[in-house]
């Protein structure tokens, strides 16, 4: 999976970033991307987060092509490959008598 680099027509200096931060943040919200330049060198990119709500209908359309999960086979696989005996957090507390009532 490749990601697109920033649009280099939006090159900003460290000073611009400091002095125009509100304007730059507004640009990020609109989906604009920025290359940050310091001392003539490209030191980083500001890119908007990819947050997009997916409607129930869109999710259903995408997931209808997914293979069905066989619950019993999944449970069998989990039982076969996951060792539940490796660590039991209650063993330490109750098996070690940390919470036992004082006798005396």
N, C-alpha and C positions, 0 to 999 in steps of 0.2 A: 504494500500500500504506500503510495507516494503522497506527499503533502506538497501543496503549492507553496512556493516561497513568497515573501512579502512583495507587494507591488512597489518596486524601487522608485516610482515617481513620488512615493510618500516617504522619502528619506528625511529624517529629522535628526537634529543634533541633540546632544545631551542638554544643552541650554534650552532648545525648543521644548524638549520633554519637560523640563522644570517649569518654564515660563508659560507654556500653553497646554498644561496637563488637562484642563477641563475640555478644551477643544479637541484634544487628541482622544480623550476618553469617549467623547460624543462620536468621533469618527469610528472608534472601535465598535461602539454600539450599532453603528450603521453598517458594520461589516468591513470597514477599511482596514488595511494592513500597513504596518510601518517598519522600515529598516532604521535602526538607531545607529547613528554615526558618532564616534568620538575620536578626535584628533585625526580625522580623515579615514578612520578604519571602521568597517562595519562590525559592530560588537554584539548585536542582537536584533531580534525581531519582536515586534508587538503584533499579535494576531488575536482576533476575537475568539472567544470560546464558542464552540459549536453546541448551542443549546437549542433544541427544537422540540416542541411538544408534538407527540404523535397521536392522532385521533384513534379512537377505538376501531373505527372502520379500517383505517390505514394499517394498524397493527394486525387486525384480522386478515386483511388481504395479503400481507407479507408472510404471516405465519401459517397460512393455509397450505403452503407448499412444503412446510417442514415435516420431517418424518414424525410419526406418532411415537410417543414414549410408552414403552411397555413397563408399567409400574412394577410388576412382579419380577421381571428380568433385571430392572434397575436395582431393586432391593437385594436380589441374589448376588449381583455384581458387587454391591456395596458390602454385603456380608462376607463375600469371598476376599475382597481386597482391603477392607478397612479393619484394622484390629482395634476394637473398642477397649481391649484390656491393657493397652499401652499406658494409659494414664487416666485415673479416675480421681477427680478433684475431691471427692468425698472420702476416698480411702485415707488420705492424709489426715483429714480432720476427724473423721469418726473411727477409722481403723487405728489411728494413732492415739486415740482417746483424748484429743485436744479439748473436746467439748464434754468430756465425761464429768458427771457431778462429783464434787469433792465428797469423799467419805470421811467422816470424822467428827 
